[in-house]
Amino acid sequence: MIDTRFSVEFLNKGLDTNMSGHLGIEFTSIGEDHLEMKMPVDHRTVQPIGILNGGASACLAETVGSMASYLSINRKEFYSVGLEIKCNHIRSAFGGYVYGRATPVHLGKRTHVWQIHIRDEQEKLVCLSTLTVQIMSFGDNEAAKKMLANSPLGHLV
């Protein structure tokens, strides 16, 4: 399950150095069976007509699901990468925040499958996403170990 030794505040450190920071995404909740992040519905995340962009929803889903996966593995030997994402956009969001909550469907040795529900502030479903993540061994890719050590995730080992 998800490693809950890290606080939300600790996990939020370093988000400003990647896409999450540009979109205002931040962690809100962590538990053994879930990870949650929020994202503002503002000028960074909406379509020209003012509704939440589906690509922004996909980014939130990929971010929260990938992080949940990463926090569910032995990070000294393995790392995780997104393999496939599917998003069903159910309802429009016009402002405030949306919240993406990742829960595991399958946690295997080489693949994880996460379901991400993205809801608005009224808890209405905005997007239903499924993320498949591949679990990779550092033994297969020494360069990945070096890159990860220099990334914001390096402090989560």
PAZAPA-4460 file (N, C-alpha, C; in steps of 0.05 Angstrom, whole numbers, plus 32768, in hexadecimal, padded with zeros to 4 digits):
% residues 157
    n_x    n_y    n_z   ca_x   ca_y   ca_z    c_x    c_y    c_z   seq   type   mol
   8011   7FE8   8000   8000   8000   8000   8012   8019   8000     1      M     A
   8005   8030   8002   8013   804A   8000   8023   804F   801A     2      I     A
   803C   8057   8017   804D   805E   802D   8044   8079   8039     3      D     A
   8039   8078   8051   802E   8090   805E   8041   809D   8071     4      T     A
   805B   8097   8070   806E   80A4   8082   8072   80C1   807B     5      R     A
   806A   80C9   8063   806E   80E5   805A   8055   80F5   805E     6      F     A
   8058   810D   8068   8041   811F   806C   803A   812D   8051     7      S     A
   8022   8138   804F   801A   8147   8038   802D   815F   8034     8      V     A
   8035   816C   804A   8047   8183   8048   8062   817A   803C     9      E     A
   806B   8163   8045   8085   8159   803B   8083   8152   801D    10      F     A
   806D   8145   8016   8069   813E   7FF9   8067   8156   7FE7    11      L     A
   805C   816C   7FF2   8059   8184   7FE1   8073   8192   7FDB    12      N     A
   8088   818C   7FEA   80A2   8198   7FE5   80AC   818E   7FCA    13      K     A
   80B5   81A0   7FBA   80C1   8199   7FA0   80AD   8198   7F89    14      G     A
   8093   819C   7F8E   8080   819B   7F78   8083   81B3   7F66    15      L     A
   808F   81C9   7F6F   8091   81E1   7F5F   80A6   81DE   7F49    16      D     A
   80B5   81C8   7F48   80CA   81C4   7F34   80C1   81B4   7F1C    17      T     A
   80A7   81AF   7F1A   809D   819E   7F04   8081   81A7   7EFC    18      N     A
   8074   8198   7EEB   805A   81A0   7EE0   8045   81A4   7EF6    19      M     A
   8046   8195   7F0C   8033   8198   7F22   8034   81B5   7F2C    20      S     A
   804B   81C0   7F2F   804E   81DB   7F39   8042   81F0   7F26    21      G     A
   8046   81EB   7F0C   803C   81FE   7EF8   801D   81FF   7EF9    22      H     A
   8011   81E8   7EFF   7FF4   81E6   7EFF   7FE8   81EA   7F1A    23      L     A
   7FF8   81EE   7F2F   7FEE   81F2   7F4A   7FE4   81D9   7F58    24      G     A
   7FEE   81C2   7F50   7FE5   81A9   7F5C   7FF4   81A5   7F76    25      I     A
   7FE6   819C   7F8A   7FF3   8196   7FA4   7FE5   817F   7FB2    26      E     A
   7FF4   8171   7FC3   7FE9   815B   7FD3   7FD6   8165   7FE8    27      F     A
   7FC0   8155   7FEE   7FAD   815D   8002   7FA9   8146   8017    28      T     A
   7FAD   812D   800F   7FA7   8117   8021   7FB8   80FE   8019    29      S     A
   7FC1   80F0   802D   7FCF   80D6   8028   7FC5   80C2   803C    30      I     A
   7FC0   80AA   8033   7FB8   8093   8044   7FC3   807A   8037    31      G     A
   7FC2   8064   8046   7FCC   804B   803B   7FBE   8042   8022    32      E     A
   7FA5   804B   801E   7F95   8042   8007   7F8E   8058   7FF4    33      D     A
   7F9A   8070   7FF7   7F94   8086   7FE4   7FAA   809C   7FE6    34      H     A
   7FAA   80AC   7FD1   7FBA   80C4   7FD0   7FA9   80D9   7FC2    35      L     A
   7FA8   80F1   7FCC   7F97   8106   7FC0   7FA7   811F   7FBC    36      E     A
   7FA1   812D   7FA5   7FAC   8146   7F9F   7F96   8159   7F95    37      M     A
   7F9B   8173   7F97   7F87   8186   7F8C   7F95   8197   7F77    38      K     A
   7F84   81A2   7F65   7F8D   81B3   7F50   7F79   81CA   7F4C    39      M     A
   7F83   81E3   7F4A   7F70   81F9   7F45   7F65   81F8   7F29    40      P     A
   7F4C   8201   7F27   7F40   8205   7F0D   7F42   8222   7F08    41      V     A
   7F58   822A   7EFA   7F5E   8246   7EF5   7F6B   824A   7EDA    42      D     A
   7F76   8261   7ED4   7F81   8267   7EBA   7F96   8253   7EB1    43      H     A
   7FA3   8244   7EC3   7FB7   8230   7EBB   7FAB   8216   7EB2    44      R     A
   7F92   8210   7EBA   7F87   81F6   7EB6   7F6D   81F5   7EA6    45      T     A
   7F64   820B   7E9C   7F4A   820B   7E8D   7F4F   820E   7E6F    46      V     A
   7F3A   8206   7E61   7F39   820B   7E44   7F32   8228   7E3F    47      Q     A
   7F35   8232   7E26   7F2E   824E   7E20   7F12   8255   7E27    48      P     A
   7EFF   8242   7E28   7EE3   8249   7E2F   7EDF   824A   7E4D    49      I     A
   7EF4   8243   7E5D   7EF2   8246   7E7A   7EEC   822D   7E8A    50      G     A
   7EEA   8216   7E7D   7EE6   81FD   7E8C   7F00   81ED   7E8E    51      I     A
   7F01   81DC   7EA2   7F19   81CC   7EA7   7F22   81BD   7E8E    52      L     A
   7F3B   81C0   7E87   7F46   81B2   7E70   7F4A   8194   7E77    53      N     A
   7F42   8183   7E64   7F45   8166   7E69   7F62   815E   7E6C    54      G     A
   7F74   816C   7E5F   7F91   8167   7E62   7F9A   816D   7E7F    55      G     A
   7F8F   8182   7E8B   7F96   8188   7EA7   7F8C   8172   7EB9    56      A     A
   7F74   8168   7EB4   7F69   8151   7EC3   7F7B   8139   7EC0    57      S     A
   7F85   8134   7EA8   7F97   811D   7EA3   7FB1   8121   7EB2    58      A     A
   7FBB   813A   7EB3   7FD3   8140   7EC2   7FD0   813A   7EE0    59      C     A
   7FB9   8143   7EEB   7FB4   813F   7F07   7FB2   8121   7F0D    60      L     A
   7FA4   8112   7EFC   7FA0   80F5   7EFF   7FBB   80E7   7EFD    61      A     A
   7FCB   80EE   7EE9   7FE6   80E1   7EE6   7FF8   80E8   7EFE    62      E     A
   7FF7   8100   7F07   8008   8108   7F1D   8001   80F9   7F37    63      T     A
   7FE8   80FA   7F3E   7FE0   80ED   7F57   7FE3   80CE   7F56    64      V     A
   7FDC   80C3   7F3F   7FDE   80A6   7F3C   7FFB   809C   7F3B    65      G     A
   800C   80AB   7F2D   8029   80A4   7F2C   8036   80A7   7F47    66      S     A
   802F   80BC   7F56   803B   80C0   7F70   8031   80AA   7F84    67      M     A
   8018   80A2   7F82   800D   808D   7F93   801C   8073   7F8D    68      A     A
   8021   806E   7F73   8030   8056   7F6C   804C   8057   7F76    69      S     A
   8059   806D   7F73   8075   8071   7F7C   8077   806D   7F9A    70      Y     A
   8063   8076   7FA9   8063   8073   7FC6   805B   8057   7FCF    71      L     A
   8055   8045   7FBC   804C   802A   7FC2   8061   8015   7FBB    72      S     A
   8079   801D   7FB3   808D   800A   7FAB   80A7   800D   7FBC    73      I     A
   80B9   7FFB   7FB9   80D3   7FFD   7FC5   80E3   8010   7FB5    74      N     A
   80E6   8029   7FBE   80F2   803E   7FAE   8110   803C   7FAD    75      R     A
   811C   802A   7FBC   8139   8026   7FBA   8140   8014   7FA2    76      K     A
   812D   8003   7F99   8132   7FF1   7F84   8122   7FF7   7F6A    77      E     A
   810C   8005   7F6D   80FA   8009   7F57   80F1   8026   7F54    78      F     A
   80E7   802C   7F3C   80DA   8046   7F37   80C2   8040   7F26    79      Y     A
   80B0   8053   7F23   8097   804E   7F14   8094   8063   7EFE    80      S     A
   8089   805A   7EE8   8084   806C   7ED1   8068   8066   7EC6    81      V     A
   805A   807B   7EBE   8040   8078   7EB2   8041   8068   7E98    82      G     A
   802E   8056   7E95   802D   8045   7E7D   8015   804C   7E6C    83      L     A
   7FFE   8051   7E79   7FE6   8058   7E6A   7FD3   8067   7E7D    84      E     A
   7FC6   807B   7E72   7FB2   808A   7E81   7F99   808C   7E70    85      I     A
   7F82   8089   7E7D   7F68   808C   7E70   7F57   809F   7E81    86      K     A
   7F4B   80B3   7E74   7F3B   80C6   7E83   7F1F   80C8   7E77    87      C     A
   7F0B   80C5   7E87   7EF0   80CA   7E7F   7EE7   80E4   7E8C    88      N     A
   7EE2   80F9   7E7B   7EDB   8113   7E85   7EBC   8113   7E88    89      H     A
   7EB3   8114   7EA1   7E97   8110   7EA8   7E88   812A   7EA9    90      I     A
   7E94   813F   7EB6   7E87   8158   7EBB   7E9B   816F   7EB9    91      R     A
   7E91   8186   7EB3   7EA3   819D   7EB1   7EA7   81A9   7ECD    92      S     A
   7EBE   81B5   7ED0   7EC4   81C5   7EE9   7ECB   81E1   7EE0    93      A     A
   7EC2   81F5   7EEF   7EC4   8211   7EE6   7ED5   8223   7EF8    94      F     A
   7EDB   821A   7F10   7EEB   822A   7F23   7EF1   821A   7F3C    95      G     A
   7EFE   8227   7F4E   7F05   821A   7F68   7F1B   8206   7F64    96      G     A
   7F18   81EF   7F70   7F2B   81D9   7F6E   7F1E   81BF   7F66    97      Y     A
   7F2E   81AE   7F5A   7F26   8192   7F56   7F39   8181   7F66    98      V     A
   7F30   816A   7F6F   7F3F   8158   7F80   7F41   813D   7F73    99      Y     A
   7F5A   8134   7F6F   7F5F   8119   7F64   7F67   8106   7F79   100      G     A
   7F58   80F0   7F7C   7F5E   80DC   7F90   7F64   80C1   7F83   101      R     A
   7F7C   80B8   7F87   7F86   809F   7F7B   7F82   8088   7F8F   102      A     A
   7F76   8072   7F86   7F74   805A   7F96   7F7D   8042   7F85   103      T     A
   7F8A   802E   7F91   7F95   8018   7F82   7F7F   8004   7F79   104      P     A
   7F83   7FFB   7F60   7F72   7FE5   7F56   7F83   7FCC   7F55   105      V     A
   7F9C   7FCF   7F4E   7FAF   7FB8   7F4C   7FCB   7FC2   7F52   106      H     A
   7FD8   7FB4   7F65   7FF4   7FBB   7F6C   8005   7FA1   7F68   107      L     A
   800E   7F9D   7F4F   801E   7F86   7F49   803B   7F8C   7F4A   108      G     A
   804C   7F78   7F44   8069   7F7B   7F45   8073   7F8E   7F2F   109      K     A
   8066   7F8D   7F18   8070   7F9C   7F00   805C   7FB1   7EF6   110      R     A
   8043   7FB0   7EFF   8030   7FC4   7EF7   801E   7FCB   7F0E   111      T     A
   8015   7FE4   7F0E   8000   7FED   7F21   7FEA   7FF9   7F10   112      H     A
   7FD1   7FF6   7F19   7FBA   8003   7F0D   7FAD   8014   7F22   113      V     A
   7FA9   802D   7F1D   7F9D   8040   7F2F   7F84   804C   7F23   114      W     A
   7F6F   8050   7F34   7F58   805E   7F2B   7F58   8079   7F39   115      Q     A
   7F54   808E   7F29   7F54   80A9   7F34   7F39   80B6   7F2F   116      I     A
   7F2D   80BE   7F44   7F14   80CD   7F43   7F1B   80EB   7F47   117      H     A
   7F14   80FB   7F34   7F18   8118   7F36   7EFC   8124   7F3B   118      I     A
   7EFA   8132   7F52   7EE0   813E   7F5A   7EE3   815C   7F5E   119      R     A
   7ECD   816A   7F5B   7ECD   8187   7F60   7EC8   818C   7F7E   120      D     A
   7EC6   81A5   7F85   7EC3   81AC   7FA2   7EA8   81A3   7FAD   121      E     A
   7E95   819D   7F9B   7E7B   8193   7FA4   7E7B   8174   7FA4   122      Q     A
   7E92   8169   7FA0   7E97   814C   7F9F   7E89   813E   7F87   123      E     A
   7E83   814D   7F72   7E78   8142   7F5A   7E8F   8137   7F49   124      K     A
   7E8B   8120   7F3D   7EA0   8114   7F2C   7EA4   8124   7F13   125      L     A
   7EBD   812D   7F0E   7EC5   813C   7EF7   7ED2   812A   7EE3   126      V     A
   7EE3   8118   7EEC   7EF3   8106   7EDA   7EF8   80EC   7EE9   127      C     A
   7EF6   80D6   7EDA   7EFD   80BC   7EE4   7F14   80B2   7ED3   128      L     A
   7F2B   80AC   7EE0   7F43   80A5   7ED2   7F4E   808A   7EDC   129      S     A
   7F59   807B   7EC9   7F68   8063   7ED0   7F84   8066   7EC6   130      T     A
   7F97   8061   7ED8   7FB4   8064   7ED2   7FC2   8049   7ED6   131      L     A
   7FD0   8040   7EC2   7FE1   8029   7EC4   7FFE   8032   7EC6   132      T     A
   800C   8028   7EDA   8027   8030   7EE0   8039   8017   7EDE   133      V     A
   8050   801A   7ED1   8064   8005   7ED0   8079   8009   7EE6   134      Q     A
   8080   7FF3   7EF3   8094   7FF3   7F08   80AE   7FEA   7EFC   135      I     A
   80C2   7FFB   7EFD   80DC   7FF6   7EF0   80F1   7FF2   7F05   136      M     A
   8105   7FE1   7EFF   811B   7FDC   7F11   8132   7FEF   7F09   137      S     A
   813F   7FFA   7F1E   8156   800B   7F19   816D   7FFA   7F0C   138      F     A
   816D   7FE0   7F12   8181   7FCF   7F05   8180   7FCF   7EE7   139      G     A
   8168   7FD5   7EDD   8164   7FD7   7EC0   816C   7FF1   7EB4   140      D     A
   816F   8006   7EC6   8174   8021   7EBC   8182   8032   7ED1   141      N     A
   819C   8031   7ED1   81AC   8040   7EE5   81A8   805F   7EE1   142      E     A
   81A3   8067   7EC9   819E   8084   7EC4   8186   808E   7ED3   143      A     A
   8171   807D   7ED5   8159   8084   7EE3   815F   8089   7F01   144      A     A
   816F   8079   7F0D   8177   807D   7F29   8184   8098   7F2D   145      K     A
   8195   80A0   7F1B   81A3   80BA   7F1D   818F   80D1   7F1A   146      K     A
   817E   80CE   7F06   816A   80E3   7F01   8157   80E6   7F19   147      M     A
   814E   80D0   7F24   813C   80D1   7F3A   8149   80DD   7F53   148      L     A
   8162   80D7   7F57   8170   80E2   7F6E   8172   8101   7F6D   149      A     A
   8172   810C   7F55   8173   8129   7F51   8158   8136   7F4F   150      N     A
   8142   8126   7F50   8127   8131   7F4D   811B   8137   7F68   151      S     A
   8104   8144   7F68   80F6   8148   7F82   80EE   812E   7F90   152      P     A
   80ED   8118   7F81   80E6   80FE   7F8E   80FE   80F1   7F9C   153      L     A
   8116   80FC   7F97   812D   80F0   7FA3   812C   80EF   7FC1   154      G     A
   811D   8101   7FCE   811C   8101   7FEB   8107   80ED   7FF6   155      H     A
   80FA   80DE   7FE5   80E5   80CB   7FEE   80F0   80AF   7FF0   156      L     A
   8109   80AA   7FED   8114   808F   7FEE   8116   8086   800B   157      V     A
***
